[in-house]
Structure formats: structure tokens, C-alpha cells
Amino acid sequence: MRMNKVYYNELYDIYGSLLTKRQQEILQLYFQEDFSYAEISEELSISRAAVLDAVHKGCNALQKYEDCIHYIEHRNQVFELIKDDSILLEKIQEIL
């Protein structure tokens, strides 16, 4: 599973508290500490397959939360509106 780590790290920051404590622990090591599956496996004394499974399930859960809540989508729309408003304000100031 190829994933955008920056995007999932952002999802984790927003929705991470909705995951199980174990998923939080594993995803924190994977995304925020940049541990490999093998390093997490060794750190937590679990199999590499268990780490892989937890990362995939955790990412799927984070994406499901975003698909329902749309926080990032709405935030980006607000940023675009602010950007558009600032461009409009600059044009008005040029005219005046």
C-alpha cells in the first residue's frame, strides 16, 4: 500500500484520538517518528505482519472518518475563500 505519509499524518493529527490506543501507538511511531515496520515490530515486540495490518487498518479508519466528516476538505475550501478574498482586496486597493 503506497500512501502519502504527509496526508495520513495530517489525518492522524485530526482524527487520531478516535483510534484504539494500540493503533495510535503504532501510527505515531510510523508517521511521526518515521519508524519502519521492522523497527516498530522490534520496539513493540509484535510481528511485522501485525504492524503492517495495524497501519493499514488505522489508515483506513482515518480515511473513513475524513470521508464522513470532511474536515480537511472544508478547511481547504475556507483557505481558498480567504485567498480569493485577499486577491479581491488587493485588486480593490489598486483601483482606489
Biopython code that builds the backbone (N, CA, C, O; Angstrom):
import numpy as np
from Bio.PDB.StructureBuilder import StructureBuilder

atoms = [
    (1, "MET", "N", (0.847, -1.194, 0.000)),
    (1, "MET", "CA", (0.000, 0.000, 0.000)),
    (1, "MET", "C", (0.877, 1.238, 0.000)),
    (1, "MET", "O", (1.543, 1.536, 0.991)),
    (2, "ARG", "N", (0.877, 1.944, -1.095)),
    (2, "ARG", "CA", (1.631, 3.195, -1.181)),
    (2, "ARG", "C", (0.748, 4.310, -0.653)),
    (2, "ARG", "O", (-0.387, 4.479, -1.099)),
    (3, "MET", "N", (1.267, 5.066, 0.291)),
    (3, "MET", "CA", (0.446, 6.101, 0.893)),
    (3, "MET", "C", (1.212, 7.408, 0.985)),
    (3, "MET", "O", (2.442, 7.433, 1.029)),
    (4, "ASN", "N", (0.464, 8.472, 1.011)),
    (4, "ASN", "CA", (1.029, 9.790, 1.198)),
    (4, "ASN", "C", (1.171, 10.010, 2.703)),
    (4, "ASN", "O", (0.188, 10.279, 3.394)),
    (5, "LYS", "N", (2.387, 9.894, 3.197)),
    (5, "LYS", "CA", (2.604, 9.974, 4.639)),
    (5, "LYS", "C", (2.219, 11.338, 5.207)),
    (5, "LYS", "O", (1.739, 11.421, 6.338)),
    (6, "VAL", "N", (2.421, 12.401, 4.439)),
    (6, "VAL", "CA", (2.057, 13.728, 4.926)),
    (6, "VAL", "C", (0.541, 13.814, 5.125)),
    (6, "VAL", "O", (0.069, 14.323, 6.142)),
    (7, "TYR", "N", (-0.208, 13.313, 4.153)),
    (7, "TYR", "CA", (-1.677, 13.332, 4.232)),
    (7, "TYR", "C", (-2.162, 12.509, 5.423)),
    (7, "TYR", "O", (-2.998, 12.972, 6.199)),
    (8, "TYR", "N", (-1.646, 11.303, 5.567)),
    (8, "TYR", "CA", (-2.099, 10.451, 6.673)),
    (8, "TYR", "C", (-1.625, 10.970, 8.024)),
    (8, "TYR", "O", (-2.296, 10.762, 9.035)),
    (9, "ASN", "N", (-0.496, 11.631, 8.053)),
    (9, "ASN", "CA", (-0.040, 12.257, 9.296)),
    (9, "ASN", "C", (-1.011, 13.370, 9.690)),
    (9, "ASN", "O", (-1.322, 13.547, 10.868)),
    (10, "GLU", "N", (-1.486, 14.117, 8.690)),
    (10, "GLU", "CA", (-2.470, 15.164, 8.943)),
    (10, "GLU", "C", (-3.790, 14.552, 9.436)),
    (10, "GLU", "O", (-4.400, 15.051, 10.382)),
    (11, "LEU", "N", (-4.220, 13.467, 8.782)),
    (11, "LEU", "CA", (-5.422, 12.776, 9.253)),
    (11, "LEU", "C", (-5.234, 12.287, 10.680)),
    (11, "LEU", "O", (-6.151, 12.382, 11.497)),
    (12, "TYR", "N", (-4.052, 11.764, 10.985)),
    (12, "TYR", "CA", (-3.780, 11.276, 12.335)),
    (12, "TYR", "C", (-3.866, 12.422, 13.346)),
    (12, "TYR", "O", (-4.417, 12.253, 14.434)),
    (13, "ASP", "N", (-3.323, 13.580, 12.986)),
    (13, "ASP", "CA", (-3.389, 14.732, 13.896)),
    (13, "ASP", "C", (-4.838, 15.118, 14.201)),
    (13, "ASP", "O", (-5.159, 15.516, 15.321)),
    (14, "ILE", "N", (-5.697, 14.997, 13.206)),
    (14, "ILE", "CA", (-7.092, 15.403, 13.363)),
    (14, "ILE", "C", (-7.935, 14.317, 14.038)),
    (14, "ILE", "O", (-8.677, 14.596, 14.980)),
    (15, "TYR", "N", (-7.817, 13.093, 13.557)),
    (15, "TYR", "CA", (-8.716, 12.012, 13.979)),
    (15, "TYR", "C", (-8.042, 10.928, 14.827)),
    (15, "TYR", "O", (-8.699, 9.965, 15.223)),
    (16, "GLY", "N", (-6.766, 11.068, 15.106)),
    (16, "GLY", "CA", (-6.023, 10.016, 15.797)),
    (16, "GLY", "C", (-6.623, 9.594, 17.124)),
    (16, "GLY", "O", (-6.539, 8.424, 17.498)),
    (17, "SER", "N", (-7.226, 10.527, 17.837)),
    (17, "SER", "CA", (-7.794, 10.192, 19.147)),
    (17, "SER", "C", (-9.003, 9.264, 19.027)),
    (17, "SER", "O", (-9.453, 8.708, 20.029)),
    (18, "LEU", "N", (-9.534, 9.090, 17.813)),
    (18, "LEU", "CA", (-10.664, 8.191, 17.603)),
    (18, "LEU", "C", (-10.220, 6.736, 17.407)),
    (18, "LEU", "O", (-11.048, 5.826, 17.414)),
    (19, "LEU", "N", (-8.931, 6.526, 17.234)),
    (19, "LEU", "CA", (-8.387, 5.179, 17.044)),
    (19, "LEU", "C", (-8.161, 4.510, 18.393)),
    (19, "LEU", "O", (-8.189, 5.162, 19.437)),
    (20, "THR", "N", (-7.935, 3.194, 18.357)),
    (20, "THR", "CA", (-7.593, 2.485, 19.588)),
    (20, "THR", "C", (-6.215, 2.950, 20.062)),
    (20, "THR", "O", (-5.425, 3.472, 19.276)),
    (21, "LYS", "N", (-5.940, 2.760, 21.320)),
    (21, "LYS", "CA", (-4.637, 3.164, 21.878)),
    (21, "LYS", "C", (-3.491, 2.467, 21.138)),
    (21, "LYS", "O", (-2.454, 3.078, 20.880)),
    (22, "ARG", "N", (-3.677, 1.203, 20.802)),
    (22, "ARG", "CA", (-2.627, 0.451, 20.105)),
    (22, "ARG", "C", (-2.405, 1.013, 18.694)),
    (22, "ARG", "O", (-1.263, 1.171, 18.262)),
    (23, "GLN", "N", (-3.508, 1.317, 17.970)),
    (23, "GLN", "CA", (-3.370, 1.918, 16.650)),
    (23, "GLN", "C", (-2.682, 3.276, 16.750)),
    (23, "GLN", "O", (-1.837, 3.613, 15.920)),
    (24, "GLN", "N", (-3.044, 4.047, 17.759)),
    (24, "GLN", "CA", (-2.399, 5.346, 17.959)),
    (24, "GLN", "C", (-0.894, 5.185, 18.157)),
    (24, "GLN", "O", (-0.088, 5.908, 17.570)),
    (25, "GLU", "N", (-0.541, 4.222, 18.997)),
    (25, "GLU", "CA", (0.870, 3.975, 19.294)),
    (25, "GLU", "C", (1.637, 3.591, 18.027)),
    (25, "GLU", "O", (2.718, 4.117, 17.763)),
    (26, "ILE", "N", (1.072, 2.680, 17.256)),
    (26, "ILE", "CA", (1.737, 2.203, 16.043)),
    (26, "ILE", "C", (1.804, 3.302, 14.989)),
    (26, "ILE", "O", (2.853, 3.505, 14.378)),
    (27, "LEU", "N", (0.701, 4.013, 14.768)),
    (27, "LEU", "CA", (0.709, 5.069, 13.750)),
    (27, "LEU", "C", (1.600, 6.239, 14.150)),
    (27, "LEU", "O", (2.207, 6.877, 13.290)),
    (28, "GLN", "N", (1.683, 6.522, 15.434)),
    (28, "GLN", "CA", (2.584, 7.578, 15.879)),
    (28, "GLN", "C", (4.035, 7.212, 15.555)),
    (28, "GLN", "O", (4.800, 8.041, 15.062)),
    (29, "LEU", "N", (4.395, 5.974, 15.836)),
    (29, "LEU", "CA", (5.750, 5.528, 15.509)),
    (29, "LEU", "C", (5.987, 5.547, 13.993)),
    (29, "LEU", "O", (7.061, 5.931, 13.532)),
    (30, "TYR", "N", (4.979, 5.134, 13.232)),
    (30, "TYR", "CA", (5.134, 5.032, 11.782)),
    (30, "TYR", "C", (5.171, 6.408, 11.105)),
    (30, "TYR", "O", (6.053, 6.671, 10.288)),
    (31, "PHE", "N", (4.231, 7.272, 11.439)),
    (31, "PHE", "CA", (4.140, 8.557, 10.751)),
    (31, "PHE", "C", (4.972, 9.647, 11.401)),
    (31, "PHE", "O", (5.683, 10.377, 10.711)),
    (32, "GLN", "N", (4.894, 9.766, 12.711)),
    (32, "GLN", "CA", (5.555, 10.891, 13.365)),
    (32, "GLN", "C", (7.015, 10.616, 13.709)),
    (32, "GLN", "O", (7.846, 11.524, 13.689)),
    (33, "GLU", "N", (7.320, 9.365, 14.024)),
    (33, "GLU", "CA", (8.708, 9.019, 14.348)),
    (33, "GLU", "C", (9.443, 8.424, 13.151)),
    (33, "GLU", "O", (10.655, 8.217, 13.203)),
    (34, "ASP", "N", (8.712, 8.150, 12.078)),
    (34, "ASP", "CA", (9.253, 7.606, 10.833)),
    (34, "ASP", "C", (9.952, 6.256, 11.027)),
    (34, "ASP", "O", (10.966, 5.976, 10.387)),
    (35, "PHE", "N", (9.397, 5.424, 11.918)),
    (35, "PHE", "CA", (9.914, 4.078, 12.108)),
    (35, "PHE", "C", (9.458, 3.196, 10.945)),
    (35, "PHE", "O", (8.388, 3.409, 10.376)),
    (36, "SER", "N", (10.267, 2.222, 10.603)),
    (36, "SER", "CA", (9.876, 1.230, 9.600)),
    (36, "SER", "C", (8.993, 0.179, 10.280)),
    (36, "SER", "O", (8.883, 0.147, 11.506)),
    (37, "TYR", "N", (8.371, -0.673, 9.472)),
    (37, "TYR", "CA", (7.571, -1.763, 10.036)),
    (37, "TYR", "C", (8.437, -2.637, 10.944)),
    (37, "TYR", "O", (8.009, -3.034, 12.028)),
    (38, "ALA", "N", (9.639, -2.929, 10.499)),
    (38, "ALA", "CA", (10.547, -3.780, 11.278)),
    (38, "ALA", "C", (10.923, -3.116, 12.602)),
    (38, "ALA", "O", (10.975, -3.779, 13.637)),
    (39, "GLU", "N", (11.182, -1.814, 12.569)),
    (39, "GLU", "CA", (11.553, -1.101, 13.798)),
    (39, "GLU", "C", (10.387, -1.073, 14.789)),
    (39, "GLU", "O", (10.583, -1.237, 15.994)),
    (40, "ILE", "N", (9.190, -0.867, 14.281)),
    (40, "ILE", "CA", (8.011, -0.874, 15.158)),
    (40, "ILE", "C", (7.815, -2.267, 15.735)),
    (40, "ILE", "O", (7.525, -2.423, 16.921)),
    (41, "SER", "N", (7.975, -3.269, 14.895)),
    (41, "SER", "CA", (7.842, -4.660, 15.324)),
    (41, "SER", "C", (8.791, -4.957, 16.485)),
    (41, "SER", "O", (8.405, -5.561, 17.486)),
    (42, "GLU", "N", (10.010, -4.529, 16.329)),
    (42, "GLU", "CA", (11.017, -4.758, 17.371)),
    (42, "GLU", "C", (10.704, -3.947, 18.626)),
    (42, "GLU", "O", (10.807, -4.458, 19.741)),
    (43, "GLU", "N", (10.324, -2.692, 18.445)),
    (43, "GLU", "CA", (10.021, -1.793, 19.565)),
    (43, "GLU", "C", (8.859, -2.303, 20.410)),
    (43, "GLU", "O", (8.901, -2.224, 21.638)),
    (44, "LEU", "N", (7.826, -2.824, 19.758)),
    (44, "LEU", "CA", (6.618, -3.237, 20.468)),
    (44, "LEU", "C", (6.523, -4.743, 20.691)),
    (44, "LEU", "O", (5.544, -5.233, 21.254)),
    (45, "SER", "N", (7.536, -5.467, 20.250)),
    (45, "SER", "CA", (7.574, -6.929, 20.400)),
    (45, "SER", "C", (6.343, -7.598, 19.791)),
    (45, "SER", "O", (5.708, -8.448, 20.414)),
    (46, "ILE", "N", (6.023, -7.199, 18.564)),
    (46, "ILE", "CA", (4.940, -7.821, 17.802)),
    (46, "ILE", "C", (5.485, -8.158, 16.419)),
    (46, "ILE", "O", (6.555, -7.690, 16.029)),
    (47, "SER", "N", (4.750, -8.962, 15.697)),
    (47, "SER", "CA", (5.243, -9.360, 14.367)),
    (47, "SER", "C", (5.150, -8.195, 13.389)),
    (47, "SER", "O", (4.360, -7.267, 13.562)),
    (48, "ARG", "N", (5.975, -8.279, 12.369)),
    (48, "ARG", "CA", (5.960, -7.271, 11.314)),
    (48, "ARG", "C", (4.601, -7.275, 10.611)),
    (48, "ARG", "O", (4.097, -6.221, 10.222)),
    (49, "ALA", "N", (4.017, -8.446, 10.450)),
    (49, "ALA", "CA", (2.696, -8.561, 9.819)),
    (49, "ALA", "C", (1.628, -7.851, 10.661)),
    (49, "ALA", "O", (0.715, -7.233, 10.114)),
    (50, "ALA", "N", (1.743, -7.941, 11.980)),
    (50, "ALA", "CA", (0.790, -7.263, 12.864)),
    (50, "ALA", "C", (0.921, -5.746, 12.726)),
    (50, "ALA", "O", (-0.077, -5.027, 12.760)),
    (51, "VAL", "N", (2.142, -5.271, 12.572)),
    (51, "VAL", "CA", (2.377, -3.840, 12.371)),
    (51, "VAL", "C", (1.765, -3.401, 11.049)),
    (51, "VAL", "O", (1.039, -2.409, 10.991)),
    (52, "LEU", "N", (2.058, -4.138, 10.000)),
    (52, "LEU", "CA", (1.530, -3.824, 8.671)),
    (52, "LEU", "C", (0.005, -3.772, 8.705)),
    (52, "LEU", "O", (-0.601, -2.847, 8.163)),
    (53, "ASP", "N", (-0.605, -4.753, 9.332)),
    (53, "ASP", "CA", (-2.057, -4.820, 9.439)),
    (53, "ASP", "C", (-2.602, -3.625, 10.233)),
    (53, "ASP", "O", (-3.601, -3.025, 9.836)),
    (54, "ALA", "N", (-1.962, -3.282, 11.334)),
    (54, "ALA", "CA", (-2.416, -2.163, 12.170)),
    (54, "ALA", "C", (-2.298, -0.837, 11.421)),
    (54, "ALA", "O", (-3.181, 0.014, 11.526)),
    (55, "VAL", "N", (-1.221, -0.658, 10.673)),
    (55, "VAL", "CA", (-1.046, 0.573, 9.893)),
    (55, "VAL", "C", (-2.146, 0.673, 8.834)),
    (55, "VAL", "O", (-2.761, 1.728, 8.678)),
    (56, "HIS", "N", (-2.394, -0.406, 8.115)),
    (56, "HIS", "CA", (-3.428, -0.390, 7.067)),
    (56, "HIS", "C", (-4.816, -0.156, 7.655)),
    (56, "HIS", "O", (-5.581, 0.658, 7.138)),
    (57, "LYS", "N", (-5.139, -0.858, 8.722)),
    (57, "LYS", "CA", (-6.453, -0.682, 9.339)),
    (57, "LYS", "C", (-6.599, 0.719, 9.923)),
    (57, "LYS", "O", (-7.656, 1.338, 9.811)),
    (58, "GLY", "N", (-5.547, 1.206, 10.538)),
    (58, "GLY", "CA", (-5.579, 2.562, 11.099)),
    (58, "GLY", "C", (-5.760, 3.616, 10.018)),
    (58, "GLY", "O", (-6.542, 4.552, 10.186)),
    (59, "CYS", "N", (-5.042, 3.469, 8.911)),
    (59, "CYS", "CA", (-5.170, 4.414, 7.794)),
    (59, "CYS", "C", (-6.558, 4.349, 7.175)),
    (59, "CYS", "O", (-7.137, 5.377, 6.824)),
    (60, "ASN", "N", (-7.083, 3.149, 7.043)),
    (60, "ASN", "CA", (-8.444, 3.007, 6.514)),
    (60, "ASN", "C", (-9.452, 3.688, 7.427)),
    (60, "ASN", "O", (-10.379, 4.343, 6.950)),
    (61, "ALA", "N", (-9.278, 3.538, 8.731)),
    (61, "ALA", "CA", (-10.185, 4.175, 9.688)),
    (61, "ALA", "C", (-10.075, 5.696, 9.599)),
    (61, "ALA", "O", (-11.090, 6.392, 9.607)),
    (62, "LEU", "N", (-8.848, 6.216, 9.515)),
    (62, "LEU", "CA", (-8.657, 7.662, 9.397)),
    (62, "LEU", "C", (-9.325, 8.203, 8.140)),
    (62, "LEU", "O", (-9.969, 9.251, 8.169)),
    (63, "GLN", "N", (-9.164, 7.479, 7.039)),
    (63, "GLN", "CA", (-9.777, 7.909, 5.785)),
    (63, "GLN", "C", (-11.302, 7.855, 5.871)),
    (63, "GLN", "O", (-11.993, 8.714, 5.324)),
    (64, "LYS", "N", (-11.812, 6.850, 6.555)),
    (64, "LYS", "CA", (-13.263, 6.721, 6.720)),
    (64, "LYS", "C", (-13.813, 7.908, 7.520)),
    (64, "LYS", "O", (-14.875, 8.438, 7.196)),
    (65, "TYR", "N", (-13.085, 8.323, 8.568)),
    (65, "TYR", "CA", (-13.508, 9.484, 9.347)),
    (65, "TYR", "C", (-13.531, 10.736, 8.468)),
    (65, "TYR", "O", (-14.478, 11.521, 8.522)),
    (66, "GLU", "N", (-12.496, 10.916, 7.669)),
    (66, "GLU", "CA", (-12.445, 12.091, 6.788)),
    (66, "GLU", "C", (-13.561, 12.027, 5.751)),
    (66, "GLU", "O", (-14.162, 13.053, 5.431)),
    (67, "ASP", "N", (-13.846, 10.846, 5.225)),
    (67, "ASP", "CA", (-14.922, 10.698, 4.237)),
    (67, "ASP", "C", (-16.285, 11.067, 4.824)),
    (67, "ASP", "O", (-17.166, 11.539, 4.105)),
    (68, "CYS", "N", (-16.455, 10.855, 6.119)),
    (68, "CYS", "CA", (-17.724, 11.191, 6.779)),
    (68, "CYS", "C", (-17.781, 12.648, 7.232)),
    (68, "CYS", "O", (-18.810, 13.308, 7.090)),
    (69, "ILE", "N", (-16.678, 13.142, 7.774)),
    (69, "ILE", "CA", (-16.673, 14.466, 8.407)),
    (69, "ILE", "C", (-16.246, 15.575, 7.443)),
    (69, "ILE", "O", (-16.742, 16.698, 7.530)),
    (70, "HIS", "N", (-15.344, 15.269, 6.542)),
    (70, "HIS", "CA", (-14.854, 16.215, 5.524)),
    (70, "HIS", "C", (-14.137, 17.429, 6.112)),
    (70, "HIS", "O", (-14.195, 18.514, 5.533)),
    (71, "TYR", "N", (-13.475, 17.270, 7.234)),
    (71, "TYR", "CA", (-12.797, 18.398, 7.867)),
    (71, "TYR", "C", (-11.732, 19.009, 6.951)),
    (71, "TYR", "O", (-11.720, 20.220, 6.734)),
    (72, "ILE", "N", (-10.849, 18.181, 6.421)),
    (72, "ILE", "CA", (-9.763, 18.690, 5.579)),
    (72, "ILE", "C", (-10.325, 19.353, 4.328)),
    (72, "ILE", "O", (-9.862, 20.417, 3.918)),
    (73, "GLU", "N", (-11.319, 18.722, 3.731)),
    (73, "GLU", "CA", (-11.949, 19.292, 2.532)),
    (73, "GLU", "C", (-12.533, 20.679, 2.838)),
    (73, "GLU", "O", (-12.315, 21.625, 2.081)),
    (74, "HIS", "N", (-13.266, 20.795, 3.936)),
    (74, "HIS", "CA", (-13.878, 22.075, 4.299)),
    (74, "HIS", "C", (-12.821, 23.109, 4.681)),
    (74, "HIS", "O", (-12.946, 24.283, 4.334)),
    (75, "ARG", "N", (-11.808, 22.686, 5.377)),
    (75, "ARG", "CA", (-10.731, 23.606, 5.745)),
    (75, "ARG", "C", (-10.047, 24.161, 4.499)),
    (75, "ARG", "O", (-9.747, 25.352, 4.427)),
    (76, "ASN", "N", (-9.803, 23.294, 3.520)),
    (76, "ASN", "CA", (-9.172, 23.744, 2.285)),
    (76, "ASN", "C", (-10.069, 24.719, 1.526)),
    (76, "ASN", "O", (-9.578, 25.669, 0.916)),
    (77, "GLN", "N", (-11.371, 24.490, 1.560)),
    (77, "GLN", "CA", (-12.302, 25.423, 0.922)),
    (77, "GLN", "C", (-12.260, 26.784, 1.611)),
    (77, "GLN", "O", (-12.307, 27.817, 0.943)),
    (78, "VAL", "N", (-12.173, 26.792, 2.920)),
    (78, "VAL", "CA", (-12.073, 28.055, 3.658)),
    (78, "VAL", "C", (-10.780, 28.774, 3.280)),
    (78, "VAL", "O", (-10.788, 29.986, 3.062)),
    (79, "PHE", "N", (-9.677, 28.043, 3.201)),
    (79, "PHE", "CA", (-8.408, 28.653, 2.808)),
    (79, "PHE", "C", (-8.495, 29.257, 1.413)),
    (79, "PHE", "O", (-7.953, 30.335, 1.168)),
    (80, "GLU", "N", (-9.168, 28.574, 0.506)),
    (80, "GLU", "CA", (-9.336, 29.102, -0.853)),
    (80, "GLU", "C", (-10.165, 30.384, -0.844)),
    (80, "GLU", "O", (-9.841, 31.335, -1.555)),
    (81, "LEU", "N", (-11.223, 30.414, -0.050)),
    (81, "LEU", "CA", (-12.047, 31.619, 0.051)),
    (81, "LEU", "C", (-11.249, 32.784, 0.621)),
    (81, "LEU", "O", (-11.360, 33.913, 0.142)),
    (82, "ILE", "N", (-10.453, 32.512, 1.632)),
    (82, "ILE", "CA", (-9.610, 33.555, 2.220)),
    (82, "ILE", "C", (-8.615, 34.064, 1.190)),
    (82, "ILE", "O", (-8.400, 35.270, 1.066)),
    (83, "LYS", "N", (-8.010, 33.145, 0.454)),
    (83, "LYS", "CA", (-7.055, 33.518, -0.586)),
    (83, "LYS", "C", (-7.747, 34.358, -1.653)),
    (83, "LYS", "O", (-7.217, 35.386, -2.075)),
    (84, "ASP", "N", (-8.924, 33.927, -2.088)),
    (84, "ASP", "CA", (-9.675, 34.675, -3.094)),
    (84, "ASP", "C", (-10.048, 36.057, -2.579)),
    (84, "ASP", "O", (-9.967, 37.042, -3.313)),
    (85, "ASP", "N", (-10.455, 36.130, -1.320)),
    (85, "ASP", "CA", (-10.813, 37.422, -0.737)),
    (85, "ASP", "C", (-9.611, 38.353, -0.659)),
    (85, "ASP", "O", (-9.740, 39.552, -0.907)),
    (86, "SER", "N", (-8.450, 37.816, -0.320)),
    (86, "SER", "CA", (-7.262, 38.665, -0.224)),
    (86, "SER", "C", (-6.850, 39.164, -1.608)),
    (86, "SER", "O", (-6.379, 40.294, -1.738)),
    (87, "ILE", "N", (-7.020, 38.339, -2.642)),
    (87, "ILE", "CA", (-6.729, 38.772, -4.011)),
    (87, "ILE", "C", (-7.709, 39.868, -4.421)),
    (87, "ILE", "O", (-7.317, 40.873, -5.014)),
    (88, "LEU", "N", (-8.979, 39.668, -4.101)),
    (88, "LEU", "CA", (-10.002, 40.664, -4.408)),
    (88, "LEU", "C", (-9.706, 41.974, -3.680)),
    (88, "LEU", "O", (-9.825, 43.046, -4.274)),
    (89, "LEU", "N", (-9.327, 41.905, -2.418)),
    (89, "LEU", "CA", (-8.994, 43.097, -1.638)),
    (89, "LEU", "C", (-7.815, 43.843, -2.269)),
    (89, "LEU", "O", (-7.830, 45.071, -2.342)),
    (90, "GLU", "N", (-6.802, 43.115, -2.722)),
    (90, "GLU", "CA", (-5.658, 43.746, -3.370)),
    (90, "GLU", "C", (-6.076, 44.471, -4.647)),
    (90, "GLU", "O", (-5.597, 45.572, -4.920)),
    (91, "LYS", "N", (-6.954, 43.869, -5.421)),
    (91, "LYS", "CA", (-7.438, 44.494, -6.657)),
    (91, "LYS", "C", (-8.241, 45.752, -6.355)),
    (91, "LYS", "O", (-8.119, 46.757, -7.055)),
    (92, "ILE", "N", (-9.058, 45.694, -5.316)),
    (92, "ILE", "CA", (-9.834, 46.882, -4.933)),
    (92, "ILE", "C", (-8.898, 48.005, -4.499)),
    (92, "ILE", "O", (-9.113, 49.168, -4.840)),
    (93, "GLN", "N", (-7.857, 47.650, -3.743)),
    (93, "GLN", "CA", (-6.900, 48.654, -3.279)),
    (93, "GLN", "C", (-6.140, 49.271, -4.464)),
    (93, "GLN", "O", (-5.813, 50.457, -4.434)),
    (94, "GLU", "N", (-5.864, 48.489, -5.487)),
    (94, "GLU", "CA", (-5.196, 49.003, -6.687)),
    (94, "GLU", "C", (-6.070, 50.025, -7.389)),
    (94, "GLU", "O", (-5.580, 51.044, -7.875)),
    (95, "ILE", "N", (-7.372, 49.748, -7.443)),
    (95, "ILE", "CA", (-8.309, 50.633, -8.119)),
    (95, "ILE", "C", (-8.432, 51.961, -7.355)),
    (95, "ILE", "O", (-8.492, 53.036, -7.951)),
    (96, "LEU", "N", (-8.466, 51.855, -6.048)),
    (96, "LEU", "CA", (-8.615, 53.053, -5.216)),
    (96, "LEU", "C", (-7.298, 53.772, -5.167)),
    (96, "LEU", "O", (-7.187, 54.813, -4.520)),
]
sb = StructureBuilder()
sb.init_structure("model")
sb.init_model(0)
sb.init_chain("A")
sb.init_seg("    ")
for serial, (resi, resn, name, xyz) in enumerate(atoms, 1):
    if name == "N":
        sb.init_residue(resn, " ", resi, " ")
    sb.init_atom(name, np.array(xyz, "f"), 0.0, 1.0, " ", f" {name:<3s}", serial, name[0])
structure = sb.get_structure()
